[in-house]
């Protein structure tokens, strides 16, 4: 390690959290600036959809190879390279003189984000003992919760007071700080005998995941026939199935699916995948409810996203004691139902709902989401051997990224289905369709709780019993 073990453990969660917050904030903040970017570059807003899709595609395709890179070249080197690449790409995005340059600069930005997330989580898991893991993960999970909530607000303020270019330039000081701290406090874990890269598996998985992510990202915004969409979905699923078949027949697969034989990892990742389908749609649906359904201005809509972020922060100090007292099984079963109830309660929000009630509901959703994510993410590594942490982190990060993207798409599809072609200027129609979408997401979240019933009361004790409240 670059410094003493105690100093590394003190600062490492902040290093990883800072980089991940930059990545999570950037991935949502860009959407707010699309109209301003289009006007500045002289193109239509729809043509700039590729600014988002190019990033998502690069991210989805690159995550699986991040674990291999860390094993071969060292975690500190890969993490710092990713932060540097993300920062430089942000500058290039801010300096773009046309849409082509902007889209091209977003590709390396997505590749860099794909390396930061799993490598940072892998280093946390390898550095901290099982008993310390919950405390450390409580810090690292916050960016995933705050980014989607704060992105629209911060983006709106930047575009209003400055220009869309500052959306990308704000990453520079954050990236430089993350680089400096990573050079001092990031361990450089490296495998002396790295496994060979599964090129065939990379082609199969990247093609399938990339195609599916692209379809979900642009669904409803491109003129493809139903037959063509069905064909492309079938092709993407066929490629992913082919990867599953391939992974069982090679000694060093890109993603080792045999890790799912570990019950706690399987439940934490696959059960969490379904849970995130419900939770992942909320950052997309809530601004629509506030702005289109309730007629609020953008600034007020953004402020109403803040209570959830505050609740997520407050839960940091509570999750450890709760998991020690009640255990992962009981907490996940009950809390999943509480998350579903909070989502369903938004179906009661209309123009007559007091703002204080909306604030209280947002605070509750933030509390429950934070506990849910911390529990799922830490339990997944409770029984993973140290030598498997890089692979486990890569596999978990890949599925988590896909589930959040699928959640946004699912929420959008449900809303569009219930809107049934009615005008989006009709506040009552939009509100009613969003209410149906909230109920659908809540039901899906309830269904996901079934996975946590398969846990045993003692599962995760190696993580929860030794954890202490974060300082």
C-alpha positions in Angstrom: 0.0 0.0 0.0 1.1 3.6 -0.6 0.5 4.5 3.1 -0.2 2.8 6.4 -3.1 0.4 6.6 -5.0 2.6 9.1 -4.6 5.7 6.9 -5.7 3.8 3.8 -8.8 2.5 5.5 -9.6 6.0 6.7 -9.4 7.7 3.3 -10.1 4.9 0.8 -13.9 5.0 1.0 -13.8 8.7 0.4 -11.5 8.3 -2.7 -13.8 5.7 -4.3 -17.0 7.6 -3.3 -15.7 10.9 -4.8 -14.9 9.3 -8.2 -18.2 7.4 -8.2 -20.1 10.5 -7.4 -18.5 12.3 -10.3 -19.5 9.4 -12.6 -23.1 9.0 -11.2 -23.7 12.8 -11.3 -22.4 13.1 -14.8 -24.5 10.3 -16.1 -27.8 12.1 -15.1 -26.8 15.7 -15.3 -26.3 15.6 -19.0 -30.0 15.0 -19.8 -30.9 18.4 -18.4 -28.5 20.2 -20.8 -29.5 18.5 -24.0 -31.8 21.3 -25.2 -29.1 23.9 -24.6 -26.4 21.8 -26.2 -28.6 21.4 -29.3 -29.2 25.1 -29.6 -25.5 25.9 -29.1 -24.4 23.3 -31.7 -27.1 24.1 -34.2 -28.8 20.7 -34.2 -32.1 19.3 -33.0 -32.4 17.9 -29.4 -33.4 14.5 -30.7 -30.2 14.2 -32.8 -28.3 14.6 -29.5 -29.8 11.5 -28.0 -26.6 9.8 -29.1 -24.8 11.9 -26.4 -26.6 9.7 -23.9 -26.7 6.4 -25.8 -23.0 6.5 -26.7 -22.1 6.8 -23.0 -24.5 4.0 -22.0 -23.2 1.7 -24.7 -19.6 2.3 -23.9 -20.4 1.7 -20.2 -22.3 -1.5 -20.8 -19.7 -3.0 -23.2 -16.7 -2.1 -21.0 -17.7 -3.1 -17.5 -17.0 -6.8 -18.0 -13.4 -6.3 -18.9 -12.6 -4.0 -15.9 -11.9 -6.9 -13.5 -9.4 -8.4 -15.9 -7.6 -5.1 -16.4 -7.3 -4.6 -12.6 -5.9 -8.1 -12.1 -3.4 -7.7 -14.9 -2.2 -4.0 -14.4 -3.1 -3.4 -10.8 -6.1 -1.8 -9.1 -4.5 1.6 -8.4 -3.1 2.0 -11.9 -6.4 1.1 -13.6 -8.5 3.2 -11.2 -6.3 6.3 -11.7 -6.2 5.8 -15.4 -10.0 5.6 -15.4 -10.4 8.8 -13.3 -7.8 10.6 -15.6 -9.6 9.4 -18.8 -13.0 10.5 -17.4 -11.6 13.9 -16.5 -9.9 14.5 -19.9 -13.0 13.2 -21.7 -15.1 15.7 -19.7 -12.9 18.6 -20.9 -13.2 17.4 -24.5 -17.0 17.2 -24.1 -17.0 20.8 -22.8 -14.8 22.0 -25.7 -16.8 20.3 -28.4 -17.5 22.5 -31.4 -20.0 20.1 -33.0 -22.2 17.2 -32.2 -19.8 14.7 -33.7 -17.0 15.7 -31.4 -19.3 15.7 -28.4 -20.6 12.2 -29.1 -17.1 10.9 -29.8 -15.8 12.3 -26.5 -18.6 10.6 -24.6 -17.4 7.2 -25.6 -14.1 7.2 -23.7 -16.0 8.8 -20.8 -18.3 5.8 -20.7 -15.3 3.4 -20.9 -13.7 5.2 -17.9 -16.9 5.1 -15.9 -17.0 1.3 -16.5 -13.6 0.9 -14.9 -14.1 3.2 -11.9 -17.2 1.4 -10.5 -16.2 -2.2 -10.3 -12.5 -1.6 -9.6 -13.3 0.8 -6.8 -15.8 -1.7 -5.2 -13.2 -4.5 -5.6 -10.6 -2.5 -3.8 -13.0 -1.8 -0.9 -13.9 -5.4 -0.6 -10.3 -6.6 -0.6 -9.0 -3.9 1.8 -11.6 -4.1 4.6 -12.4 -7.2 6.6 -15.8 -8.8 6.5 -16.6 -7.1 9.8 -15.6 -3.6 8.5 -17.2 -4.0 5.1 -20.6 -2.5 5.9 -19.1 0.7 7.3 -17.0 1.2 4.2 -19.7 0.3 1.8 -22.1 2.8 3.5 -19.8 5.6 2.2 -19.4 4.1 -1.3 -23.1 3.4 -2.0 -24.1 7.1 -1.4 -23.0 8.3 -4.9 -25.3 5.7 -6.5 -28.2 7.1 -4.5 -27.3 10.8 -4.7 -26.2 11.1 -8.4 -29.6 10.3 -10.0 -31.4 12.5 -7.5 -29.1 15.6 -7.6 -28.2 15.4 -11.3 -31.4 17.1 -12.7 -31.2 19.8 -10.0 -27.5 20.6 -10.4 -27.8 20.4 -14.2 -30.7 22.8 -14.3 -28.9 25.3 -12.1 -25.7 25.1 -14.2 -27.5 25.6 -17.5 -29.6 28.4 -16.0 -26.7 30.4 -14.5 -23.8 29.5 -16.9 -23.8 27.3 -20.0 -24.0 23.6 -20.8 -20.2 23.4 -21.1 -19.8 23.9 -17.4 -21.8 20.6 -16.9 -18.6 18.8 -18.0 -16.1 21.3 -16.6 -17.2 20.7 -13.0 -15.7 17.3 -13.3 -12.2 18.7 -13.6 -11.6 19.7 -9.9 -13.4 16.6 -8.6 -11.3 14.4 -10.9 -8.0 16.0 -10.0 -8.8 15.7 -6.3 -9.7 12.0 -6.8 -6.5 11.4 -8.6 -4.4 13.0 -5.9 -6.0 11.1 -3.1 -5.9 7.8 -5.1 -2.2 8.2 -5.6 -1.8 8.4 -1.8 -4.4 6.0 -0.5 -5.4 3.5 -3.2 -3.9 0.0 -2.8 -2.5 -1.6 -6.0 -3.8 -5.1 -5.9 -2.5 -7.2 -8.8 -2.6 -10.8 -9.7 0.9 -12.2 -10.3 -0.5 -14.8 -12.8 -3.5 -13.0 -14.4 -6.0 -15.1 -16.3 -6.1 -14.8 -20.1 -8.7 -12.4 -21.6 -11.8 -14.3 -22.8 -12.0 -12.5 -26.2 -14.8 -14.7 -27.6 -16.8 -14.2 -24.4 -16.2 -10.4 -24.5 -17.5 -10.3 -28.1 -20.7 -12.3 -27.2 -21.5 -10.5 -24.0 -20.6 -7.0 -25.2 -22.6 -7.4 -28.3 -25.7 -8.7 -26.5 -25.6 -6.3 -23.6 -24.8 -3.3 -25.9 -27.6 -4.1 -28.3 -30.1 -4.6 -25.5 -29.0 -1.4 -23.7 -29.3 0.6 -26.9 -32.8 -0.7 -27.6 -34.0 0.2 -24.2 -32.4 3.7 -24.3 -33.9 4.7 -27.7 -37.2 2.7 -27.4 -40.1 4.9 -28.6 -37.8 7.5 -30.1 -36.8 5.8 -33.3 -39.0 4.5 -36.1 -38.5 0.8 -36.0 -41.3 -1.6 -36.7 -42.5 -4.0 -34.0 -41.1 -6.9 -36.0 -37.7 -5.2 -36.2 -37.7 -4.5 -32.5 -38.7 -8.0 -31.6 -35.9 -9.4 -33.9 -33.3 -7.2 -32.3 -34.4 -8.1 -28.8 -34.3 -11.8 -29.8 -30.8 -11.3 -31.2 -29.5 -9.6 -28.1 -31.0 -12.2 -25.8 -29.6 -14.9 -28.1 -26.1 -13.4 -27.8 -26.4 -13.3 -24.0 -27.6 -16.9 -24.0 -24.7 -17.9 -26.2 -22.3 -16.2 -23.7 -23.9 -18.3 -20.9 -23.3 -21.4 -22.8 -19.8 -20.4 -23.7 -18.9 -19.4 -20.1 -19.6 -22.9 -18.9 -17.1 -24.4 -21.3 -14.0 -22.3 -20.9 -11.5 -22.3 -18.0 -11.3 -18.5 -17.7 -14.6 -16.9 -18.7 -15.0 -13.2 -18.9 -17.7 -13.3 -16.2 -17.6 -16.4 -14.1 -21.3 -17.4 -13.7 -20.4 -20.2 -11.2 -20.1 -17.5 -8.5 -23.9 -17.6 -8.4 -23.6 -21.0 -6.7 -22.8 -18.9 -3.6 -26.2 -18.3 -2.1 -25.6 -14.9 -0.5 -24.0 -13.6 -3.7 -26.8 -15.0 -5.9 -29.5 -13.5 -3.7 -27.7 -10.1 -3.3 -27.1 -9.7 -7.0 -30.0 -11.4 -8.8 -32.5 -10.5 -6.1 -31.1 -7.0 -6.2 -31.4 -7.0 -10.0 -35.2 -7.3 -9.7 -35.4 -4.8 -6.9 -33.5 -2.2 -8.9 -36.0 -2.6 -11.7 -38.6 -1.0 -9.5 -36.3 1.5 -7.7 -34.5 2.4 -10.9 -37.6 4.0 -12.5 -38.2 6.5 -9.7 -35.5 9.2 -10.7 -37.2 9.2 -14.1 -40.8 9.2 -13.0 -40.7 11.7 -10.1 -39.6 14.8 -12.1 -42.4 13.9 -14.6 -44.9 13.8 -11.8 -43.8 17.1 -10.3 -43.4 19.0 -13.6 -45.9 17.6 -16.0 -48.4 16.2 -13.5 -48.4 18.8 -10.8 -47.3 21.7 -13.0 -44.3 22.7 -10.8 -41.3 24.7 -12.2 -38.0 22.9 -12.7 -36.4 24.4 -9.6 -39.2 23.3 -7.3 -39.1 19.8 -8.8 -35.4 19.6 -8.2 -35.7 20.7 -4.6 -38.4 18.0 -4.0 -35.7 15.4 -5.0 -33.5 16.5 -2.2 -35.3 14.9 0.8 -34.6 11.4 -0.7 -30.9 12.3 -0.8 -31.0 13.5 2.8 -32.7 10.3 3.9 -30.0 8.3 2.1 -27.3 10.1 4.0 -29.1 9.7 7.4 -29.4 6.0 6.9 -25.6 5.6 7.0 -25.5 5.7 10.7 -28.5 3.4 11.2 -27.9 0.5 8.8 -25.1 -1.1 10.8 -27.0 -1.4 14.1 -30.2 -2.5 12.3 -28.4 -5.3 10.4 -26.6 -6.5 13.6 -29.9 -6.5 15.6 -32.2 -8.1 13.0 -30.0 -9.8 10.4 -29.9 -9.5 6.7 -32.8 -11.8 6.0 -35.3 -10.0 8.2 -34.1 -6.5 7.2 -34.2 -7.3 3.4 -37.6 -8.9 3.5 -39.2 -6.1 5.6 -37.4 -3.2 4.0 -38.2 -4.4 0.4 -41.9 -4.2 1.3 -41.3 -0.7 2.8 -39.6 0.4 -0.4 -42.6 -0.9 -2.3 -45.0 0.9 0.0 -43.2 4.1 -0.4 -43.3 3.8 -4.2 -47.0 3.0 -4.1 -47.7 6.0 -1.9 -46.7 8.2 -4.8 -49.9 7.0 -6.5 -51.7 9.1 -3.9 -49.8 12.3 -4.8 -51.8 14.9 -6.8 -52.3 18.6 -7.1 -54.0 18.7 -3.7 -51.2 17.0 -1.8 -49.4 19.2 0.8 -45.8 19.8 0.0 -44.8 18.7 3.5 -46.4 15.3 2.7 -44.4 15.0 -0.5 -41.2 15.9 1.4 -41.9 13.3 4.1 -42.5 10.6 1.5 -39.3 11.5 -0.3 -37.4 11.3 3.0 -38.9 7.8 3.7 -38.0 6.6 0.2 -34.4 7.8 0.6 -34.1 6.0 4.0 -35.5 2.7 2.7 -33.5 2.8 -0.6 -30.3 3.5 1.3 -30.8 0.6 3.6 -31.8 -1.7 0.7 -28.7 -0.9 -1.4 -26.3 -1.1 1.5 -27.8 -4.5 2.6 -27.8 -6.0 -0.9 -24.3 -4.8 -1.8 -22.6 -5.9 1.4 -24.3 -9.3 1.7 -23.3 -10.2 -1.8 -19.6 -10.3 -0.7 -20.2 -12.0 2.7 -19.1 -15.4 1.5 -16.9 -14.5 -1.5 -13.3 -15.7 -1.2 -10.6 -12.9 -1.4 -9.2 -14.3 -4.7 -12.7 -14.0 -6.3 -13.4 -10.3 -5.3 -12.4 -8.9 -8.7 -14.6 -11.2 -10.6 -17.5 -10.8 -8.1 -17.3 -7.0 -8.3 -17.2 -7.1 -12.1 -20.2 -9.4 -12.3 -22.2 -7.5 -9.7 -21.4 -4.1 -11.3 -22.4 -5.3 -14.7 -25.8 -6.6 -13.6 -26.4 -3.5 -11.4 -25.8 -1.2 -14.3 -28.1 -3.2 -16.5 -30.8 -3.3 -13.9 -30.9 0.4 -13.3 -31.1 1.1 -17.1 -33.8 -1.5 -17.4 -35.7 0.1 -14.5 -35.7 3.5 -16.2 -36.9 1.9 -19.5 -39.6 -0.1 -17.6 -40.9 3.0 -15.9 -41.0 4.9 -19.2 -42.8 2.0 -20.9 -45.4 1.7 -18.2 -46.1 5.4 -18.2 -46.5 5.5 -22.0 -48.8 2.5 -21.9 -51.2 4.0 -19.4 -51.0 7.4 -21.1 -52.5 5.8 -24.2 -51.5 8.6 -26.6 -53.1 11.4 -24.5 -51.5 14.8 -24.6 -48.6 15.3 -22.2 -50.0 18.8 -21.5 -53.1 17.2 -19.9 -52.0 17.3 -16.2 -54.8 15.0 -15.0 -54.0 12.4 -17.7 -50.3 12.5 -17.0 -50.8 12.2 -13.3 -53.2 9.3 -13.6 -50.8 7.4 -15.9 -47.9 8.0 -13.5 -50.0 6.8 -10.6 -50.5 3.5 -12.5 -46.7 3.4 -13.2 -45.9 3.8 -9.5 -48.3 0.9 -8.6 -46.7 -1.3 -11.3 -43.2 -0.5 -9.9 -44.3 -1.2 -6.4 -45.8 -4.6 -7.4 -42.5 -5.5 -9.1 -40.6 -4.5 -5.9 -42.9 -6.7 -3.8 -42.2 -9.6 -6.1 -38.5 -9.1 -5.7 -38.8 -9.7 -1.9 -39.4 -13.4 -2.6 -35.7 -13.8 -3.4 -34.8 -12.7 0.2 -37.0 -15.4 1.8 -34.4 -17.9 0.6 -31.8 -16.4 2.9 -31.0 -18.1 6.2 -31.1 -16.1 9.5 -27.3 -16.4 9.9 -26.5 -15.2 6.3 -24.3 -12.1 6.3 -23.2 -12.3 9.9 -19.6 -12.1 8.9 -20.3 -8.7 7.6 -22.9 -7.3 10.0 -21.7 -8.6 13.4 -18.3 -6.9 13.2 -19.5 -3.6 11.7 -19.6 -0.4 13.6 -21.3 2.9 13.0 -19.3 5.1 10.5 -17.5 8.1 11.8 
